[in-house]
Every structure is written in structure tokens, then in C-alpha cells.
């Protein structure tokens, strides 16, 4: 191949490369979202792309030869001069001015280069009006959330996947007995659990529920800084909205101190289950618990003994000494019975001066000794008690079998009245 042919081929390749480069440059100018301008040493525009004319609303002919400072709002021109003077390559925000006088916020970034001995400045400009609006809206939402977070009467805290508290508000700190939110931040959530067992079980439960996006709202008993228990209504939700959620992005917990409500509920339950005068079980709850114990007896062949007790001549006490003394006598009798049975046994007031005791895991001979202790010591202790008369009691005792509690009570009641008919102050079984 001749040298002339080689030169022609090389020239064709160079022309092809130049065409491809020019085409890539044209595509870049048409598709870029930034206005690109090239300035000479005097900051006069010597070249630009189509986005510049679109963004600033000048024609290409008007842009060429313009001072680059004319694109800036007057308040930002000195900032632009300083950036060029320092040959700054870092982006900065500036307010720009269009041909019609309207302005917009933009990100400016430039670089100084040397081409064929000429010092040029290439600058890019991107309108960030929408970005700034989104950013401002996000900032406003963040401020709103922070205000709600800090002033909410409900305790709020954020935990990471390791169950460490990374953010807490003042209400949360106060619920758990801490002075400031910072006292909770960085702490393992274990510190608000009553025990390690509670901590583990709680974690196992809520982790599965959160991953499955099950609703989490329940009452739970935690502990305060001083160790005192506190009832809290808890709700939790993962921060991440993907499916399944990524717990590494955190879990938001809301908690409300419901100790007062729980105390009121427990008091209502207690009142519904106990006799208001003596504090022992009322008839309804005694029968409910007794029936449950009898069913357990049937399943496990346990021994249960039942006592029916009736204070002798109680009407005479009321008529002679008045109802106030009668009430005090009933309270004394209930306390006396409790002192002579185990914590696991059941004592109930069935009505008036009639009481019943269910002795659990107790054979009839042991039950008889308990009944006799109650009976014989009642006379002695009541005689020594100031403010009440000497009292005696009649008792009917049965061993409960495979029957209802009402049936067992009926049998014990028959024995009670046998004791009454035999002269009172005795136990019949």
C-alpha cells in the first residue's frame, strides 16, 4: 500500500472520529439539564449550549458576548467574581436573573482551563427551585415532627435493630422516671424491663409482629429507673415501608402511662370480687373459683374439704349492741379465719353471718383440726377483744367429691344446721 493511500485512510479515520465526537457533543448539549457557558478572561461568554437560552430566555446571539455576571442577581455578583478569582471548583448556591427580570435559585459550578494559550472559565448552572421547594417542605415537616416529638404528652422513642434507644422525648423520660431524654439515649431497652425474661419474651413477640406488619398495640408492665413497675400502653411501628421491612432502619415506639387506669381497673375487679365489709371473697367469686378448683379436683384426683361456718346468735349481737358492733364482729371473724388457713385456701362470705372455706389439698381429718382451731380459739380471742362481744361459731364440714360446688355447699349446710340443733359452738362432719 502506498504512503498516499495510507494518508488518505488515516484522514478518513480522523474525519470519522471528529464526526462522532461532534455528534456526542451535540447529544450532550441537547440532553443535559444544566446551562453550560464558556467565558474568556474578561468573563464574556464565548460559547454556550441550548439549555442556557432555555433557562435564561435569551437567544444564543444575545448570550454570546454577554458578561457572565449579568446572569447573576446583583446581590450574588460579588460571590461569582470571588469564585472566578479563586478558581474555585466547588459548587455554590446563587440567585440568578432571567432576561425578563425574574429570578431563581441555582447551583453554580465552574472550572478554569487553558486552551491554546487562552484562559477560559467553563461554568454550569442548574435551576434548583423545585429541589429547594422540596427541601424546604422536608425541613418544615422535620420541624413539625420535632415539635410534635418534643411536646407530645405521649412518650416516644426510636430503637435500632439492636434494641438500643437512639432517640427519646421528654414524655418518655418522665414515664420511666428519667430526668432528661438524654438519660435514655444510648441505653439498651433492657433497662425498662422488669426482668431479663421479660426483655427476651417481648423481643421475640414484637420482632415477628413487626416483620409481618401485624398491629402492635397492647398494655405492658415495664419498670421505672427506681425499679418501681409502671403500666404502659404500647404501640410500635417500623420506620421502613418495604415488604418485608428492614428493622435496621429503626422502630418507633409510642407509650402512654396507664398506671392510674390500671389501678382503677384492678380496684373495680377487687370490688366486684370481694365483700366490701370484710374484704374476703364475695359469694359470686367464691363459687366461681370453687367450681374451677372442683374441676381441677376431678382431673387430678386432688383432695378438697369444704367448711360452712355460721356465727352463733348473730342477730342477738346486732339487736343488743347495734349494727356497728355487728359489722366489727364480722370483720374480726373474717380476720380470725384468714389467720388460721393457708394463702392457697379460699374464704368467702356467702351472706349475713354465713361464711365458707375451701381447703385445697386437704383431707377430712386435717380439715377437722383446722375447723376446731377456728372454733375453739374464736371464743377465747373474741372475749379478749375490746369492742365486740364473745362469739361462738357452728361449722359443717364435708369432703368434696365429684359434684358441683353448690351440691357440696348443700351437704355442708345440712351438717351446719345439725351443729346448730345440737347446741351450737361445734363442728359436724
C-alpha positions as a Markdown table, in Angstrom:
| # | Residue | x | y | z |
|---|---|---|---|---|
| 1 | Unk | 0.0 | 0.0 | 0.0 |
| 2 | Unk | 1.4 | 3.4 | -1.0 |
| 3 | Unk | 2.1 | 6.2 | 1.5 |
| 4 | Unk | -0.6 | 8.3 | -0.2 |
| 5 | Unk | -3.2 | 5.7 | 0.3 |
| 6 | Unk | -2.2 | 5.3 | 4.0 |
| 7 | Unk | -2.5 | 9.1 | 4.5 |
| 8 | Unk | -6.0 | 9.1 | 2.9 |
| 9 | Unk | -7.2 | 6.3 | 5.1 |
| 10 | Unk | -5.8 | 8.0 | 8.2 |
| 11 | Unk | -7.5 | 11.2 | 7.2 |
| 12 | Unk | -10.8 | 9.4 | 6.7 |
| 13 | Unk | -10.5 | 7.8 | 10.2 |
| 14 | Unk | -9.8 | 11.2 | 11.7 |
| 15 | Unk | -12.8 | 12.8 | 10.0 |
| 16 | Unk | -15.0 | 9.9 | 11.2 |
| 17 | Unk | -13.8 | 10.3 | 14.7 |
| 18 | Unk | -14.4 | 14.1 | 14.6 |
| 19 | Unk | -17.9 | 13.5 | 13.3 |
| 20 | Unk | -18.6 | 11.0 | 16.1 |
| 21 | Unk | -17.2 | 13.4 | 18.7 |
| 22 | Unk | -19.3 | 16.3 | 17.3 |
| 23 | Unk | -22.4 | 14.1 | 17.4 |
| 24 | Unk | -21.7 | 13.1 | 21.0 |
| 25 | Unk | -21.2 | 16.7 | 21.9 |
| 26 | Unk | -24.5 | 17.7 | 20.2 |
| 27 | Unk | -26.3 | 14.9 | 22.1 |
| 28 | Unk | -24.7 | 16.0 | 25.4 |
| 29 | Unk | -25.8 | 19.7 | 24.8 |
| 30 | Unk | -29.3 | 18.6 | 23.9 |
| 31 | Unk | -29.9 | 16.2 | 26.9 |
| 32 | Unk | -28.1 | 17.9 | 29.7 |
| 33 | Unk | -30.2 | 19.6 | 32.4 |
| 34 | Unk | -27.6 | 22.3 | 33.0 |
| 35 | Unk | -26.8 | 25.5 | 31.3 |
| 36 | Unk | -23.2 | 25.4 | 30.2 |
| 37 | Unk | -21.3 | 28.6 | 29.3 |
| 38 | Unk | -17.7 | 29.3 | 28.4 |
| 39 | Unk | -16.2 | 32.7 | 29.3 |
| 40 | Unk | -13.0 | 34.4 | 28.3 |
| 41 | Unk | -10.5 | 36.3 | 30.6 |
| 42 | Unk | -13.0 | 39.2 | 30.8 |
| 43 | Unk | -15.9 | 36.9 | 31.7 |
| 44 | Unk | -17.5 | 37.4 | 28.3 |
| 45 | Unk | -19.5 | 34.5 | 27.0 |
| 46 | Unk | -17.8 | 32.8 | 24.0 |
| 47 | Unk | -19.9 | 29.7 | 23.8 |
| 48 | Unk | -23.0 | 28.2 | 25.3 |
| 49 | Unk | -25.4 | 25.3 | 25.0 |
| 50 | Unk | -29.1 | 25.2 | 24.3 |
| 51 | Unk | -30.2 | 24.9 | 27.9 |
| 52 | Unk | -28.7 | 28.3 | 28.6 |
| 53 | Unk | -31.1 | 30.0 | 26.2 |
| 54 | Unk | -34.0 | 28.0 | 27.6 |
| 55 | Unk | -33.1 | 28.7 | 31.2 |
| 56 | Unk | -32.3 | 32.4 | 30.9 |
| 57 | Unk | -34.7 | 33.2 | 28.0 |
| 58 | Unk | -32.1 | 34.9 | 25.9 |
| 59 | Unk | -31.3 | 34.0 | 22.3 |
| 60 | Unk | -28.0 | 32.4 | 21.5 |
| 61 | Unk | -26.9 | 35.6 | 19.7 |
| 62 | Unk | -27.8 | 37.7 | 22.8 |
| 63 | Unk | -25.9 | 35.3 | 25.2 |
| 64 | Unk | -22.7 | 35.4 | 23.1 |
| 65 | Unk | -20.6 | 38.4 | 24.3 |
| 66 | Unk | -22.7 | 38.9 | 27.5 |
| 67 | Unk | -20.9 | 39.3 | 30.7 |
| 68 | Unk | -21.3 | 36.2 | 32.9 |
| 69 | Unk | -22.1 | 38.5 | 35.8 |
| 70 | Unk | -25.3 | 39.7 | 34.1 |
| 71 | Unk | -26.8 | 36.2 | 34.7 |
| 72 | Unk | -26.5 | 36.8 | 38.4 |
| 73 | Unk | -28.8 | 38.7 | 40.7 |
| 74 | Unk | -26.9 | 41.8 | 41.8 |
| 75 | Unk | -26.6 | 40.5 | 45.4 |
| 76 | Unk | -24.7 | 37.5 | 44.2 |
| 77 | Unk | -22.3 | 39.0 | 41.7 |
| 78 | Unk | -19.5 | 39.6 | 44.1 |
| 79 | Unk | -19.8 | 35.9 | 45.1 |
| 80 | Unk | -19.4 | 35.0 | 41.5 |
| 81 | Unk | -16.4 | 37.3 | 41.0 |
| 82 | Unk | -14.7 | 35.8 | 44.1 |
| 83 | Unk | -15.3 | 32.2 | 42.8 |
| 84 | Unk | -13.6 | 33.1 | 39.5 |
| 85 | Unk | -10.8 | 34.9 | 41.1 |
| 86 | Unk | -10.0 | 31.9 | 43.4 |
| 87 | Unk | -10.5 | 29.5 | 40.5 |
| 88 | Unk | -13.0 | 27.8 | 42.8 |
| 89 | Unk | -14.2 | 24.4 | 41.5 |
| 90 | Unk | -16.7 | 23.7 | 44.4 |
| 91 | Unk | -20.4 | 24.2 | 43.7 |
| 92 | Unk | -22.3 | 27.0 | 45.4 |
| 93 | Unk | -25.8 | 28.4 | 45.5 |
| 94 | Unk | -26.7 | 31.7 | 43.9 |
| 95 | Unk | -29.8 | 33.6 | 42.8 |
| 96 | Unk | -29.8 | 34.0 | 39.0 |
| 97 | Unk | -31.7 | 36.6 | 36.9 |
| 98 | Unk | -33.5 | 35.9 | 33.6 |
| 99 | Unk | -33.9 | 38.3 | 30.7 |
| 100 | Unk | -37.4 | 39.2 | 31.9 |
| 101 | Unk | -36.1 | 40.1 | 35.4 |
| 102 | Unk | -37.5 | 37.0 | 37.2 |
| 103 | Unk | -35.1 | 35.2 | 39.4 |
| 104 | Unk | -34.5 | 31.6 | 40.5 |
| 105 | Unk | -32.1 | 29.8 | 42.8 |
| 106 | Unk | -29.4 | 27.7 | 41.2 |
| 107 | Unk | -26.3 | 25.6 | 41.8 |
| 108 | Unk | -23.3 | 27.1 | 40.1 |
| 109 | Unk | -20.0 | 25.2 | 39.5 |
| 110 | Unk | -17.1 | 26.3 | 37.4 |
| 111 | Unk | -13.6 | 25.3 | 36.4 |
| 112 | Unk | -10.8 | 27.3 | 34.9 |
| 113 | Unk | -9.0 | 25.9 | 31.9 |
| 114 | Unk | -6.3 | 26.9 | 29.4 |
| 115 | Unk | -6.9 | 26.2 | 25.6 |
| 116 | Unk | -4.4 | 27.3 | 23.0 |
| 117 | Unk | -2.9 | 29.8 | 25.4 |
| 118 | Unk | -6.3 | 31.3 | 26.3 |
| 119 | Unk | -7.5 | 31.3 | 29.9 |
| 120 | Unk | -11.2 | 30.2 | 29.9 |
| 121 | Unk | -13.8 | 29.6 | 32.5 |
| 122 | Unk | -16.4 | 26.8 | 32.0 |
| 123 | Unk | -19.5 | 27.2 | 34.2 |
| 124 | Unk | -22.6 | 25.1 | 34.7 |
| 125 | Unk | -25.9 | 26.3 | 36.1 |
| 126 | Unk | -28.8 | 24.2 | 37.3 |
| 127 | Unk | -32.2 | 25.5 | 38.4 |
| 128 | Unk | -32.9 | 24.1 | 41.9 |
| 129 | Unk | -36.2 | 25.9 | 42.5 |
| 130 | Unk | -38.1 | 22.7 | 42.7 |
| 131 | Unk | -35.4 | 21.0 | 44.7 |
| 132 | Unk | -35.3 | 23.9 | 47.1 |
| 133 | Unk | -39.1 | 23.7 | 47.5 |
| 134 | Unk | -38.9 | 20.0 | 48.3 |
| 135 | Unk | -36.0 | 20.7 | 50.6 |
| 136 | Unk | -37.9 | 23.5 | 52.4 |
| 137 | Unk | -41.0 | 21.3 | 52.6 |
| 138 | Unk | -38.9 | 18.5 | 54.1 |
| 139 | Unk | -37.3 | 20.9 | 56.6 |
| 140 | Unk | -40.7 | 22.2 | 57.6 |
| 141 | Unk | -42.0 | 18.6 | 58.0 |
| 142 | Unk | -38.9 | 17.8 | 60.1 |
| 143 | Unk | -39.6 | 20.9 | 62.2 |
| 144 | Unk | -43.2 | 19.9 | 62.7 |
| 145 | Unk | -42.2 | 16.4 | 63.6 |
| 146 | Unk | -39.6 | 17.6 | 66.1 |
| 147 | Unk | -42.2 | 20.0 | 67.7 |
| 148 | Unk | -44.7 | 17.2 | 68.0 |
| 149 | Unk | -42.0 | 14.8 | 69.2 |
| 150 | Unk | -40.7 | 17.1 | 71.9 |
| 151 | Unk | -44.1 | 18.4 | 73.2 |
| 152 | Unk | -46.2 | 15.2 | 72.9 |
| 153 | Unk | -47.7 | 14.1 | 76.2 |
| 154 | Unk | -47.2 | 10.6 | 74.9 |
| 155 | Unk | -43.8 | 9.0 | 75.3 |
| 156 | Unk | -42.0 | 8.4 | 72.0 |
| 157 | Unk | -38.7 | 6.7 | 71.4 |
| 158 | Unk | -36.8 | 5.2 | 68.5 |
| 159 | Unk | -34.8 | 2.0 | 68.7 |
| 160 | Unk | -32.4 | 0.4 | 66.3 |
| 161 | Unk | -32.2 | -3.3 | 65.3 |
| 162 | Unk | -30.0 | -4.0 | 68.4 |
| 163 | Unk | -32.8 | -2.6 | 70.6 |
| 164 | Unk | -30.8 | 0.4 | 71.7 |
| 165 | Unk | -32.7 | 3.7 | 72.2 |
| 166 | Unk | -31.3 | 6.2 | 69.7 |
| 167 | Unk | -33.9 | 9.0 | 70.3 |
| 168 | Unk | -36.4 | 9.7 | 73.0 |
| 169 | Unk | -38.7 | 12.6 | 74.0 |
| 170 | Unk | -39.2 | 14.2 | 77.4 |
| 171 | Unk | -42.5 | 12.4 | 78.0 |
| 172 | Unk | -40.8 | 9.0 | 77.6 |
| 173 | Unk | -38.1 | 10.1 | 80.0 |
| 174 | Unk | -40.7 | 11.1 | 82.6 |
| 175 | Unk | -42.8 | 7.9 | 82.2 |
| 176 | Unk | -39.8 | 5.8 | 83.0 |
| 177 | Unk | -38.5 | 8.0 | 85.8 |
| 178 | Unk | -35.6 | 9.7 | 84.0 |
| 179 | Unk | -34.8 | 13.4 | 84.2 |
| 180 | Unk | -34.0 | 14.1 | 80.6 |
| 181 | Unk | -34.3 | 12.3 | 77.2 |
| 182 | Unk | -30.5 | 12.1 | 77.1 |
| 183 | Unk | -30.6 | 9.7 | 80.1 |
| 184 | Unk | -32.4 | 7.1 | 77.9 |
| 185 | Unk | -30.5 | 7.7 | 74.6 |
| 186 | Unk | -27.8 | 5.1 | 74.0 |
| 187 | Unk | -29.3 | 2.7 | 76.6 |
| 188 | Unk | -30.3 | -0.9 | 75.8 |
| 189 | Unk | -34.1 | -1.1 | 76.1 |
| 190 | Unk | -33.5 | -3.8 | 78.6 |
| 191 | Unk | -33.3 | -1.1 | 81.3 |
| 192 | Unk | -37.1 | -0.6 | 81.2 |
| 193 | Unk | -37.9 | -4.3 | 81.5 |
| 194 | Unk | -38.8 | -5.9 | 84.8 |
| 195 | Unk | -36.5 | -8.9 | 84.1 |
| 196 | Unk | -34.3 | -10.4 | 81.5 |
| 197 | Unk | -37.1 | -12.9 | 80.8 |
| 198 | Unk | -39.5 | -10.1 | 80.1 |
| 199 | Unk | -36.9 | -8.5 | 77.8 |
| 200 | Unk | -36.4 | -11.7 | 75.8 |
| 201 | Unk | -40.1 | -12.6 | 75.5 |
| 202 | Unk | -41.0 | -9.1 | 74.5 |
| 203 | Unk | -38.3 | -9.1 | 71.8 |
| 204 | Unk | -39.4 | -12.4 | 70.4 |
| 205 | Unk | -43.0 | -11.3 | 70.2 |
| 206 | Unk | -42.7 | -7.9 | 68.7 |
| 207 | Unk | -40.0 | -8.8 | 66.2 |
| 208 | Unk | -42.2 | -11.3 | 64.4 |
| 209 | Unk | -45.2 | -9.0 | 64.6 |
| 210 | Unk | -43.3 | -6.1 | 63.1 |
| 211 | Unk | -41.9 | -8.1 | 60.2 |
| 212 | Unk | -45.4 | -9.4 | 59.5 |
| 213 | Unk | -46.8 | -5.9 | 59.8 |
| 214 | Unk | -49.3 | -7.0 | 62.4 |
| 215 | Unk | -50.9 | -4.2 | 64.5 |
| 216 | Unk | -48.9 | -3.7 | 67.7 |
| 217 | Unk | -50.9 | -2.1 | 70.5 |
| 218 | Unk | -51.1 | -3.6 | 73.9 |
| 219 | Unk | -50.7 | -3.0 | 77.7 |
| 220 | Unk | -47.4 | -4.0 | 79.2 |
| 221 | Unk | -45.8 | -3.6 | 82.6 |
| 222 | Unk | -42.3 | -2.1 | 82.5 |
| 223 | Unk | -40.1 | -0.7 | 85.2 |
| 224 | Unk | -39.0 | 2.8 | 86.2 |
| 225 | Unk | -35.5 | 3.9 | 86.9 |
| 226 | Unk | -36.0 | 3.3 | 90.6 |
| 227 | Unk | -37.3 | -0.2 | 90.0 |
| 228 | Unk | -40.9 | 0.5 | 90.5 |
| 229 | Unk | -43.3 | -1.1 | 88.0 |
| 230 | Unk | -45.3 | 1.1 | 85.6 |
| 231 | Unk | -48.2 | 0.1 | 83.4 |
| 232 | Unk | -47.8 | 1.4 | 79.8 |
| 233 | Unk | -50.0 | 1.2 | 76.7 |
| 234 | Unk | -47.5 | 0.5 | 73.9 |
| 235 | Unk | -47.8 | 0.7 | 70.2 |
| 236 | Unk | -44.9 | 0.1 | 67.7 |
| 237 | Unk | -44.3 | 0.5 | 64.0 |
| 238 | Unk | -41.2 | 0.0 | 61.8 |
| 239 | Unk | -39.8 | 3.1 | 60.0 |
| 240 | Unk | -39.1 | 1.2 | 56.8 |
| 241 | Unk | -42.2 | 0.7 | 54.5 |
| 242 | Unk | -40.7 | -2.0 | 52.3 |
| 243 | Unk | -42.0 | -5.6 | 52.4 |
| 244 | Unk | -40.6 | -7.2 | 54.5 |
| 245 | Unk | -39.4 | -4.1 | 56.4 |
| 246 | Unk | -35.8 | -3.5 | 57.3 |
| 247 | Unk | -35.6 | -3.3 | 61.1 |
| 248 | Unk | -32.2 | -1.8 | 60.8 |
| 249 | Unk | -33.9 | 1.5 | 59.9 |
| 250 | Unk | -35.5 | 1.6 | 63.3 |
| 251 | Unk | -38.7 | 1.1 | 65.2 |
| 252 | Unk | -40.9 | 3.9 | 66.6 |
| 253 | Unk | -42.5 | 3.2 | 70.0 |
| 254 | Unk | -45.3 | 5.2 | 71.5 |
| 255 | Unk | -46.1 | 4.7 | 75.2 |
| 256 | Unk | -48.7 | 6.2 | 77.5 |
| 257 | Unk | -48.6 | 5.8 | 81.3 |
| 258 | Unk | -51.8 | 4.0 | 82.2 |
| 259 | Unk | -50.9 | 3.2 | 85.8 |
| 260 | Unk | -53.8 | 5.2 | 87.2 |
| 261 | Unk | -56.2 | 3.4 | 84.8 |
| 262 | Unk | -54.8 | 0.0 | 85.7 |
| 263 | Unk | -55.1 | 0.7 | 89.4 |
| 264 | Unk | -58.7 | 1.8 | 88.9 |
| 265 | Unk | -59.4 | -1.3 | 86.9 |
| 266 | Unk | -57.8 | -3.5 | 89.5 |
| 267 | Unk | -59.8 | -1.8 | 92.2 |
| 268 | Unk | -63.0 | -2.3 | 90.3 |
| 269 | Unk | -62.1 | -6.0 | 89.8 |
| 270 | Unk | -61.3 | -6.3 | 93.5 |
| 271 | Unk | -64.6 | -4.6 | 94.5 |
| 272 | Unk | -66.5 | -6.9 | 92.1 |
| 273 | Unk | -64.9 | -10.0 | 93.7 |
| 274 | Unk | -64.7 | -9.2 | 97.4 |
| 275 | Unk | -67.1 | -8.5 | 100.2 |
| 276 | Unk | -67.0 | -4.7 | 100.9 |
| 277 | Unk | -67.3 | -5.2 | 104.7 |
| 278 | Unk | -64.8 | -8.0 | 105.4 |
| 279 | Unk | -62.6 | -7.9 | 102.4 |
| 280 | Unk | -62.9 | -11.7 | 101.8 |
| 281 | Unk | -64.3 | -13.2 | 98.6 |
| 282 | Unk | -67.9 | -12.5 | 97.9 |
| 283 | Unk | -70.4 | -15.3 | 97.2 |
| 284 | Unk | -70.2 | -15.0 | 93.4 |
| 285 | Unk | -66.4 | -15.1 | 93.1 |
| 286 | Unk | -66.0 | -17.7 | 95.8 |
| 287 | Unk | -68.4 | -20.0 | 93.9 |
| 288 | Unk | -66.5 | -19.2 | 90.6 |
| 289 | Unk | -63.1 | -20.1 | 92.0 |
| 290 | Unk | -64.6 | -23.0 | 93.9 |
| 291 | Unk | -66.1 | -24.5 | 90.7 |
| 292 | Unk | -62.7 | -24.2 | 89.0 |
| 293 | Unk | -61.0 | -25.9 | 91.9 |
| 294 | Unk | -63.6 | -28.8 | 91.8 |
| 295 | Unk | -63.0 | -29.3 | 88.1 |
| 296 | Unk | -59.3 | -29.5 | 88.8 |
| 297 | Unk | -60.1 | -32.0 | 91.5 |
| 298 | Unk | -61.9 | -34.2 | 89.0 |
| 299 | Unk | -58.9 | -34.1 | 86.6 |
| 300 | Unk | -56.1 | -34.6 | 89.0 |
| 301 | Unk | -57.8 | -36.5 | 91.9 |
| 302 | Unk | -57.0 | -33.8 | 94.5 |
| 303 | Unk | -58.4 | -33.7 | 98.0 |
| 304 | Unk | -60.7 | -30.8 | 98.8 |
| 305 | Unk | -62.5 | -30.1 | 102.0 |
| 306 | Unk | -65.4 | -27.6 | 102.5 |
| 307 | Unk | -66.4 | -25.8 | 105.6 |
| 308 | Unk | -69.6 | -23.9 | 106.2 |
| 309 | Unk | -69.4 | -21.5 | 109.1 |
| 310 | Unk | -72.2 | -19.5 | 110.8 |
| 311 | Unk | -71.7 | -17.2 | 113.8 |
| 312 | Unk | -74.0 | -18.2 | 116.6 |
| 313 | Unk | -76.7 | -15.8 | 117.8 |
| 314 | Unk | -75.6 | -13.1 | 115.4 |
| 315 | Unk | -79.0 | -11.4 | 115.3 |
| 316 | Unk | -78.8 | -11.1 | 119.1 |
| 317 | Unk | -75.4 | -9.3 | 118.7 |
| 318 | Unk | -77.0 | -6.8 | 116.3 |
| 319 | Unk | -80.1 | -6.3 | 118.5 |
| 320 | Unk | -78.1 | -5.9 | 121.7 |
| 321 | Unk | -75.0 | -3.9 | 120.6 |
| 322 | Unk | -76.1 | -2.3 | 117.3 |
| 323 | Unk | -75.1 | -2.9 | 113.7 |
| 324 | Unk | -71.8 | -1.1 | 114.1 |
| 325 | Unk | -70.6 | -3.6 | 116.6 |
| 326 | Unk | -72.1 | -6.4 | 114.5 |
| 327 | Unk | -70.1 | -5.2 | 111.5 |
| 328 | Unk | -66.9 | -5.1 | 113.6 |
| 329 | Unk | -67.6 | -8.6 | 114.8 |
| 330 | Unk | -67.9 | -9.8 | 111.2 |
| 331 | Unk | -64.6 | -8.2 | 110.3 |
| 332 | Unk | -63.0 | -9.7 | 113.3 |
| 333 | Unk | -64.3 | -13.2 | 112.4 |
| 334 | Unk | -63.1 | -12.9 | 108.8 |
| 335 | Unk | -59.6 | -11.9 | 110.0 |
| 336 | Unk | -59.6 | -14.8 | 112.5 |
| 337 | Unk | -60.5 | -17.3 | 109.8 |
| 338 | Unk | -57.8 | -16.0 | 107.5 |
| 339 | Unk | -55.2 | -16.3 | 110.2 |
| 340 | Unk | -55.9 | -20.0 | 110.5 |
| 341 | Unk | -55.9 | -21.1 | 106.9 |
| 342 | Unk | -53.2 | -21.1 | 104.2 |
| 343 | Unk | -52.8 | -18.4 | 101.5 |
| 344 | Unk | -53.9 | -21.0 | 98.9 |
| 345 | Unk | -57.2 | -21.7 | 100.6 |
| 346 | Unk | -60.4 | -19.8 | 99.8 |
| 347 | Unk | -62.5 | -17.9 | 102.3 |
| 348 | Unk | -65.8 | -16.3 | 101.2 |
| 349 | Unk | -68.7 | -14.6 | 102.8 |
| 350 | Unk | -71.9 | -16.1 | 101.4 |
| 351 | Unk | -74.2 | -13.6 | 103.1 |
| 352 | Unk | -75.1 | -12.2 | 106.5 |
| 353 | Unk | -73.0 | -14.1 | 109.2 |
| 354 | Unk | -72.5 | -17.2 | 106.9 |
| 355 | Unk | -69.0 | -17.9 | 105.6 |
| 356 | Unk | -67.4 | -20.8 | 103.6 |
| 357 | Unk | -63.9 | -22.1 | 103.4 |
| 358 | Unk | -62.4 | -24.3 | 100.7 |
| 359 | Unk | -59.3 | -26.1 | 101.9 |
| 360 | Unk | -57.2 | -27.2 | 99.0 |
| 361 | Unk | -55.1 | -30.4 | 99.0 |
| 362 | Unk | -56.6 | -31.2 | 102.4 |
| 363 | Unk | -58.0 | -34.5 | 103.8 |
| 364 | Unk | -61.0 | -34.5 | 106.1 |
| 365 | Unk | -59.1 | -35.2 | 109.3 |
| 366 | Unk | -56.7 | -32.2 | 108.7 |
| 367 | Unk | -59.7 | -30.1 | 107.8 |
| 368 | Unk | -61.4 | -31.0 | 111.0 |
| 369 | Unk | -58.4 | -29.9 | 113.0 |
| 370 | Unk | -58.5 | -26.6 | 111.2 |
| 371 | Unk | -62.2 | -26.2 | 111.9 |
| 372 | Unk | -61.7 | -26.9 | 115.5 |
| 373 | Unk | -58.9 | -24.4 | 115.8 |
| 374 | Unk | -61.1 | -21.7 | 114.3 |
| 375 | Unk | -64.0 | -22.6 | 116.6 |
| 376 | Unk | -62.2 | -23.0 | 119.9 |
| 377 | Unk | -59.9 | -20.0 | 119.6 |
| 378 | Unk | -62.8 | -17.7 | 118.4 |
| 379 | Unk | -64.4 | -17.7 | 121.9 |
| 380 | Unk | -61.1 | -17.0 | 123.6 |
| 381 | Unk | -59.9 | -14.3 | 121.2 |
| 382 | Unk | -63.3 | -12.5 | 120.9 |
| 383 | Unk | -63.6 | -12.4 | 124.7 |
| 384 | Unk | -60.3 | -10.6 | 124.9 |
| 385 | Unk | -61.1 | -8.2 | 122.0 |
| 386 | Unk | -62.4 | -4.8 | 123.2 |
| 387 | Unk | -65.5 | -3.5 | 121.3 |
| 388 | Unk | -67.1 | -6.8 | 120.4 |
| 389 | Unk | -68.9 | -9.5 | 122.5 |
| 390 | Unk | -67.7 | -13.0 | 123.0 |
| 391 | Unk | -68.6 | -15.1 | 119.9 |
| 392 | Unk | -69.0 | -18.8 | 119.0 |
| 393 | Unk | -69.4 | -20.5 | 115.7 |
| 394 | Unk | -71.1 | -23.6 | 114.3 |
| 395 | Unk | -69.4 | -25.5 | 111.5 |
| 396 | Unk | -70.4 | -28.1 | 108.9 |
| 397 | Unk | -67.6 | -29.9 | 107.2 |
| 398 | Unk | -67.6 | -32.2 | 104.1 |
| 399 | Unk | -65.0 | -33.7 | 101.8 |
| 400 | Unk | -65.8 | -32.5 | 98.3 |
| 401 | Unk | -66.4 | -35.2 | 95.7 |
| 402 | Unk | -67.2 | -35.4 | 92.0 |
| 403 | Unk | -70.1 | -32.9 | 92.3 |
| 404 | Unk | -70.8 | -29.2 | 91.8 |
| 405 | Unk | -69.8 | -26.7 | 94.4 |
| 406 | Unk | -73.5 | -25.9 | 95.0 |
| 407 | Unk | -74.1 | -29.6 | 95.8 |
| 408 | Unk | -71.1 | -29.7 | 98.2 |
| 409 | Unk | -72.3 | -26.5 | 99.8 |
| 410 | Unk | -75.7 | -28.0 | 100.3 |
| 411 | Unk | -74.2 | -31.1 | 102.1 |
| 412 | Unk | -72.1 | -28.8 | 104.3 |
| 413 | Unk | -75.1 | -26.6 | 105.1 |
| 414 | Unk | -77.0 | -29.7 | 106.3 |
| 415 | Unk | -74.2 | -30.5 | 108.7 |
| 416 | Unk | -74.0 | -26.9 | 109.8 |
| 417 | Unk | -77.7 | -26.9 | 110.9 |
| 418 | Unk | -77.1 | -30.2 | 112.6 |
| 419 | Unk | -74.4 | -28.5 | 114.7 |
| 420 | Unk | -76.9 | -25.7 | 115.4 |
| 421 | Unk | -79.6 | -28.2 | 116.5 |
| 422 | Unk | -77.1 | -30.0 | 118.7 |
| 423 | Unk | -76.5 | -26.8 | 120.8 |
| 424 | Unk | -74.2 | -24.7 | 118.6 |
| 425 | Unk | -70.5 | -24.0 | 119.0 |
| 426 | Unk | -69.4 | -27.3 | 117.5 |
| 427 | Unk | -68.2 | -28.9 | 114.2 |
| 428 | Unk | -70.2 | -31.6 | 112.5 |
| 429 | Unk | -68.7 | -33.7 | 109.7 |
